[in-house]
Amino acid sequence: MDLSYPADAEAFRTEIRSWLAENLPDGWMAAVDRGETFEMSSDERKAFNEEWPKRLYAGGWICATWPVEYGGKGLTTMQGVVLSEEFARAKAPLRADFFGDTLVGPTLLQWGTEEQKKEFLPKILSGQMRWCQGFSEPNSGSDLASLKTTAVLDGDEWVINGQKVWTTGGHHADYCFLLTRTDPDGPKHKGISYLLVPMRQPGVEVRGIVQPDGTAEFCEVFFTDARCPKDNVVGGVNNGWKVANSTLAFERGMSATTGYRRFEEEYKLMVAVAQENGAIDDPLVRQRLMEYYTKIQILRVNGLRSLSATLAGSKDLGVAALGATNKMFWSEMHKAAMELALDIHGASSMLVDTGSGAGSWPGTAREKRREGYPVSAMMSAFFFSRSETIWGGTSQIQRNIVGERVLGLPKEPQTA
């Protein structure tokens, strides 16, 4: 593993830092240098959220590693890494179109036809087109290949029938990248196709799933004779399983060298509270804090291993398994860490205003949007950590994949 970055990448780092200093609000970088989060009023934050994506687009920093012919900047892998690192260091948001930028866009770059790339990629990049992911079904979550949604070719269109669930943002999406069964007689992994389906059409019904906090971010989507063009198959008919695994790899492998940073911020918040309320005097608390810190460093090094393997073009199966193992590692690490955060705060964990409202607690931004939902940012992060071992592939299923496909262990016995 080579920890040094080439000279041209470091030169590019200087360019990014200069751009951020010129374009972020006055005082932002000074706050970051002090180890603080830049504070804004609600009106200032609203204005920033409206203006910032425009600046990113004008600067060419949205999907900047995509080829120039599809609207990207054509950055190298290392330049893309440096871009992510500098935005993370500055605590500056890149655009949050997760499904378009991170999942379906890279999938189209790998598997899409030239016509599909020219049709969809520029619209994803410009923000004209919003996406949702149609994978899970009521009885096909962990065992995704058992999905029942069907697509039957009718002339120049696919006719789609079935149901998807836990479809984040389905009520806002223009398109869905959808897994459907196109060969009912073939083996379950080999009869699936990956379709790009318009959401705003007759035959597509979206129902929000109301959660305890009153929001309905997740949706159920019902397809009743919905249609999409014949040419909207990505990667070939009945090859959807391979294409979908590429999408999941992009989801699990994102932010290889920056993902650890949010956990470092949380670690600092925990230490500060433990020092303030005396919990740091408990040797068990200190031991658990150091266990968390150690695992954060392991995550950082594993990210560098993944980057080195990518740059070397390695096809080794063990390297390919890093995405699955890292996802298991950080999600379970974070779940345990948030239990530690509750123990450090003690009974005050139950208070709405306990802990820092800033910092990098995952869930802080969501908590601020949910007026009337009585939970602190820290407790919101605790709740969210429980879900992290589920989305993107449950820990149990990831262990099966690594055991069976990497270690060559016997398949798990099937129930009768």
Secondary structure, DSSP 4 states (H G I P E B T S, - for coil): ---PPPHHHHHHHHHHHHHHHHHSPTTHHHHHHTT-PPP--HHHHHHHHHHHHHHHHHHT-TTTTS-GGGTS----HHHHHHHHHHHHHTTPPPP--IIIIIIIHHHHHHH--HHHHHHHHHHHHHT---EEEE--BTTBSSSGGG---EEEEETTEEEEEEEE-S-TTTTT-SEEEEEEES-TTS-TTTSEEEEEEESSSTTEEEEE---TTS---SEEEEEEEEEEEGGGBSSSTT-HHHHHHHHHHHHHHSSTTTTTHHHHHHHHHHHHHHHHHSGGGSHHHHHHHHHHHHHHHHHHHHHHHHHHHHHTT---HHHHTHHHHHHHHHHHHHHHHHHHHHHHHGGGGGSTT-S-SSTT-TTHHHHHHSTT----HHHHHHHHHHHHTTTTS-HHHHHHHIIIIIS-PPPPPPP-
